Every structure is written in C-alpha cells, then in structure tokens.
C-alpha cells in the first residue's frame, strides 16, 4: 500500500530552471547534503546514448548519488508524460520508503508538473483520432473547431492548430468531459518544495554558446551518427532534440558543422527563454541566484523550512 500524504517523511524536492543553469550539480549537492537520491525530469535524458547533446550528467559527476530515470529508453521510443508520471511517482515512493529524500532535477516543465501536481492524463482512442483527422483533411478545420466551441469553448479559444483541436475533440469523445477540465491546477500531489535557479540572462547566453561548441568538440556529430544507425530518425521525441536535428542535417550534407552549431545555439537560447517563462509563471518556486557562493546552504534551508 502506498504511503498517505501524512506518512511521507519529507517533501519532494525539485530543482528547476533553464538549460545550462547548473541544475544537475545542485541536485547532486543537495542529495549529498540531505541523504537524497536524484530523479531525472529532463525528457531527452531518458534516452540511452543521447549523452553529449543533452549535457547528461556523467557517472563521475554523479559522485555515487543514485540517479533514477536516466537511460531508460531507446531513441526509437516516444516519451510520454503520463508514463513518466507513473514512473516518477513510483521512484519517489521507493526513495521515501527507504527514508531518503527524492530530488527531482530537470527543465522539462510539463514533466515536472506531472510529477509534482494533481494532473490527470486522459487516454487515447486511435480509431476516434483517425476519424477526426480524416474529417479534418476532407472538410477542413472549421467544422471541427465549431464542434469544439459547442462542447468546450475554453479549449476552442486556446487551441489553434489542427493537432490540438483534434486532441481536444478526441478527449471529449472518449471521456465526455471537456479537454479544458484536465488542465492542471497549481496543487501539489504531495508535499513539495521547488527551487529555481535565477540566472543572468546575458551570461547564460554566452554559457550556452560555449556549451554547444564544447559538445561539438566532444563528438556530437559522431554521437548523432551512432544514434542514426540505431533508428534516431524514426523516434518522434528523440529526433526532434536540439542539436540532433541540426547534426542529422550535417550527416545528410545539408549543413556544415559550423552552421549546425550556430543553429543549435540559437535554438537552445530560445528554448531557455521558454523555460524561464514557464517556470516564472509558478509562484510556488523559491528562486536562488545560480552563482551565489551560499547557493547550497540557501537551498538546504529552503527545503528544511518548507511547510510539510
């Protein structure tokens, strides 16, 4: 039987923020300070072999701290937020059952929320989705949008592209509930404390450029070539990863290494901005300066003084 909220020995800790801000290092340091174990919440670090391009923490950098949900998928598999929620909560329960602290580390905002918040994932119906897709191709999106406005005006006002409109109609057809009713509230599933790394944006821009150039020097092209032989292009999630998209074009002769690196830098900076926007919208996050010499002390204090 899983523990009740009251029986949990301590809150789940989450270290969040943009890519390149030092989340992995802080996660390890917190684990060493608080007798914890790390759970990966970066969707692309689920993949075996995607090491250089995802800046995956190395075995040495883990400093003997157990890390969960790293290297659990092949590049041909599609990552699922719903599956991650189940796996992550099982890992949290396991870590807590051994009297240790679960420390979630990652910048994939929806995955973090799926782990921490009350968040339901409606199922799928491939046949229903196929019918809706065929109708969209045959009649255009307007009739589907009109139908969505009748059953779920909130989603109709929010969703623009065909894929999301079809998904909203699929969920309504499957559950009888509007898709908008599944939108998460900011309500923790169990006690949690989130620590966000506050960055200097210009310095982060420079750091991300240096990091991409270092990835190239460490063999990103060779890593992509190796993964291409394992089916990288057929993986819906992995094939879209920053750096991997660009260097597949290098392999195809469509881009030079220099152009691929520059394109990756631009895309990574844009991604970091989106991450900051996402996490800034959550008022529950305690923000700490990423370069504060007392960062670990303040992070530990935030955890120990958090309401249980």
C-alpha positions in Angstrom: 0.0 0.0 0.0 1.4 3.4 -0.9 2.0 5.9 1.9 -0.6 8.6 2.6 0.4 12.2 2.3 0.7 12.5 6.1 3.1 9.5 6.2 5.6 10.9 3.7 8.8 11.6 5.6 9.5 14.9 3.8 8.5 16.9 0.8 9.7 16.1 -2.7 12.4 18.5 -3.8 12.5 19.8 -7.3 15.4 21.8 -8.8 14.2 23.7 -11.9 15.3 26.4 -14.2 16.6 26.9 -17.8 19.1 24.6 -19.5 22.7 25.4 -18.6 21.9 26.9 -15.2 23.6 24.2 -13.1 20.6 22.1 -12.0 22.4 18.8 -12.2 25.2 20.0 -9.9 22.8 21.4 -7.4 20.8 18.2 -7.4 23.9 16.2 -6.6 25.0 18.6 -3.9 21.5 18.6 -2.3 21.4 14.8 -2.4 24.8 14.6 -0.6 23.7 17.2 2.0 20.3 15.7 2.7 20.7 11.9 2.1 18.8 12.1 -1.1 18.6 10.4 -4.5 18.0 12.2 -7.8 15.2 11.6 -10.3 15.7 12.9 -13.8 13.0 15.1 -15.2 14.6 16.0 -18.5 12.7 14.2 -21.2 15.7 13.9 -23.5 17.9 12.3 -20.8 15.6 9.3 -20.7 17.4 8.2 -23.9 20.4 5.8 -23.9 23.2 7.2 -25.9 22.0 10.8 -26.0 24.8 12.0 -23.7 26.8 14.8 -25.3 23.9 16.6 -26.9 21.8 16.6 -23.7 24.7 17.5 -21.4 23.8 14.4 -19.4 25.5 14.2 -16.1 28.4 11.7 -16.2 28.9 8.8 -13.8 31.8 10.6 -12.2 29.8 13.8 -11.8 27.0 11.9 -10.0 29.5 11.2 -7.1 27.9 7.9 -6.2 24.5 9.6 -5.8 21.8 7.2 -7.2 20.1 8.7 -10.3 16.7 7.4 -11.4 15.0 7.5 -14.9 18.3 8.2 -16.8 19.0 6.0 -19.8 15.7 4.1 -19.7 14.6 4.3 -23.3 15.8 3.6 -26.8 15.9 6.5 -29.3 13.1 4.9 -31.3 10.6 5.1 -28.4 8.3 8.0 -27.8 8.5 9.8 -24.4 5.1 10.0 -22.6 4.3 12.5 -19.9 1.7 10.1 -18.5 4.2 7.2 -18.3 6.7 9.5 -16.7 4.2 10.5 -14.1 3.7 6.8 -13.1 7.4 6.0 -13.1 8.4 9.1 -11.3 5.8 8.7 -8.5 6.9 5.1 -8.1 10.5 6.2 -7.8 9.5 8.9 -5.2 7.6 6.3 -3.1 10.5 3.9 -3.3 13.1 6.6 -2.2 10.9 7.8 0.6 10.2 4.3 1.8 13.9 3.9 2.4 14.0 7.1 4.5 15.8 9.2 1.9 14.8 12.4 0.1 13.6 12.4 -3.5 15.2 15.2 -5.6 13.6 15.9 -9.0 16.0 17.6 -11.4 15.1 18.9 -14.8 13.9 21.7 -17.1 11.1 19.9 -18.9 8.3 22.0 -17.4 5.3 19.7 -18.1 7.2 16.7 -16.8 8.0 18.5 -13.5 4.3 19.4 -13.1 3.2 15.9 -14.0 5.4 14.6 -11.1 4.5 17.3 -8.6 0.9 18.4 -9.3 -2.5 16.9 -9.3 -2.7 16.3 -13.0 -4.8 13.7 -14.9 -4.0 12.4 -18.3 -7.0 11.4 -20.4 -6.4 8.3 -22.5 -6.3 8.0 -26.3 -8.6 6.3 -28.9 -6.6 5.8 -32.1 -9.8 5.0 -34.1 -11.6 8.1 -33.0 -8.5 10.2 -33.6 -8.1 8.7 -37.1 -11.7 9.6 -38.0 -11.2 13.2 -36.8 -8.0 13.5 -38.8 -9.7 12.2 -41.9 -12.6 14.6 -41.4 -10.2 17.5 -41.0 -8.4 16.6 -44.2 -11.8 16.2 -46.0 -13.7 19.2 -44.7 -11.0 21.4 -43.2 -10.6 22.5 -39.6 -13.5 24.9 -39.4 -16.3 22.3 -38.7 -14.2 20.6 -36.1 -13.5 24.0 -34.4 -17.2 24.8 -34.4 -17.9 21.5 -32.8 -15.2 22.1 -30.1 -16.7 25.6 -29.4 -20.0 23.8 -28.6 -18.6 21.2 -26.2 -15.5 23.0 -24.8 -15.4 26.8 -25.5 -12.4 27.3 -23.2 -10.2 24.9 -25.3 -11.6 26.3 -28.6 -10.4 29.8 -27.5 -7.0 28.5 -26.5 -6.1 26.0 -29.2 -5.1 27.0 -32.7 -3.6 24.1 -34.7 -5.4 21.1 -36.1 -3.5 18.6 -34.0 -4.6 20.2 -30.7 -8.2 20.8 -31.8 -8.4 17.1 -32.8 -6.9 16.0 -29.5 -9.4 18.1 -27.6 -12.3 16.5 -29.5 -10.8 13.1 -29.0 -10.7 13.6 -25.2 -14.3 14.8 -25.2 -15.5 11.9 -27.2 -13.6 9.5 -25.0 -14.4 10.8 -21.6 -17.5 13.0 -22.0 -15.5 15.8 -20.3 -14.1 19.0 -21.9 -10.4 18.8 -22.5 -10.0 22.0 -20.5 -11.2 20.2 -17.4 -7.9 18.3 -17.4 -5.8 21.4 -17.3 -3.7 21.3 -14.1 -4.2 23.5 -11.1 -1.3 24.6 -9.0 -2.0 22.0 -6.4 0.7 19.6 -5.2 0.0 15.9 -5.4 2.1 15.5 -2.2 4.2 18.0 -0.2 6.9 19.5 -2.4 9.4 22.4 -2.5 10.7 23.8 -5.8 14.0 25.6 -6.0 14.5 27.6 -9.2 17.9 28.8 -10.4 17.9 32.6 -11.1 20.3 33.4 -14.0 21.9 36.4 -15.5 20.4 36.1 -19.0 23.4 37.6 -20.9 25.8 35.3 -19.1 23.6 32.4 -19.8 23.5 33.2 -23.5 27.3 33.1 -23.5 27.4 30.0 -21.5 25.0 28.2 -23.8 27.1 29.1 -26.9 30.3 27.8 -25.2 28.5 24.6 -24.2 27.3 23.9 -27.8 30.9 24.5 -29.1 32.2 22.1 -26.4 29.6 19.5 -27.4 30.9 19.7 -31.0 34.5 19.3 -29.8 33.5 16.3 -27.6 32.0 14.5 -30.6 28.3 15.4 -31.0 28.4 14.6 -34.8 29.8 11.2 -34.1 27.2 10.6 -31.4 24.4 11.6 -33.8 25.9 9.3 -36.5 26.0 6.4 -34.0 22.4 7.0 -32.9 21.2 7.4 -36.5 22.3 3.8 -37.1 20.1 2.8 -34.1 17.0 4.5 -35.6 17.2 8.1 -34.3 15.2 9.4 -37.2 12.2 7.2 -36.5 12.0 8.3 -32.9 9.3 11.0 -32.6 10.8 12.6 -29.4 14.5 11.9 -29.8 14.7 13.0 -33.4 13.4 16.5 -32.6 16.0 17.1 -29.9 18.1 20.3 -30.1 21.5 19.6 -31.7 20.4 16.2 -33.0 18.0 17.8 -35.6 20.9 20.0 -36.8 23.5 17.3 -36.9 21.4 14.9 -38.8 21.4 17.6 -41.5 25.2 17.6 -41.3 25.2 13.9 -41.9 22.9 14.5 -44.9 25.2 17.1 -46.3 22.6 19.8 -45.9 24.5 21.8 -43.3 28.1 22.4 -42.3 29.3 21.7 -38.8 29.7 25.4 -38.2 26.2 26.2 -39.4 24.7 23.4 -37.4 26.5 24.6 -34.2 25.2 28.2 -34.7 21.7 27.0 -35.4 21.8 24.8 -32.3 23.0 27.8 -30.2 20.1 30.0 -31.4 17.5 27.2 -30.8 19.0 26.5 -27.3 18.8 30.1 -26.3 15.2 30.3 -27.5 14.4 27.1 -25.5 16.0 28.6 -22.4 13.8 31.7 -22.7 10.7 29.5 -23.0 11.8 27.5 -19.9 12.2 30.7 -17.9 8.7 31.9 -19.0 7.2 28.6 -17.9 8.8 28.4 -14.5 8.4 32.1 -13.8 4.6 31.6 -14.0 4.7 29.3 -11.0 4.6 31.4 -7.8 5.5 28.5 -5.6 9.1 28.3 -6.8 11.8 29.7 -4.5 14.3 31.4 -6.7 18.0 31.4 -5.8 21.0 33.1 -7.6 22.8 30.4 -9.6 26.2 31.9 -8.8 25.6 32.6 -5.1 28.5 31.1 -3.1 25.9 30.2 -0.5 23.6 28.5 -3.0 23.7 25.1 -1.4 23.2 26.5 2.1 20.2 28.5 1.0 18.8 25.6 -1.0 19.1 23.3 2.0 17.4 26.0 4.2 14.6 26.3 1.7 14.0 22.6 1.9 14.2 22.3 5.7 11.9 25.3 6.3 9.3 24.3 3.8 5.8 23.6 5.1 5.3 19.8 5.3 
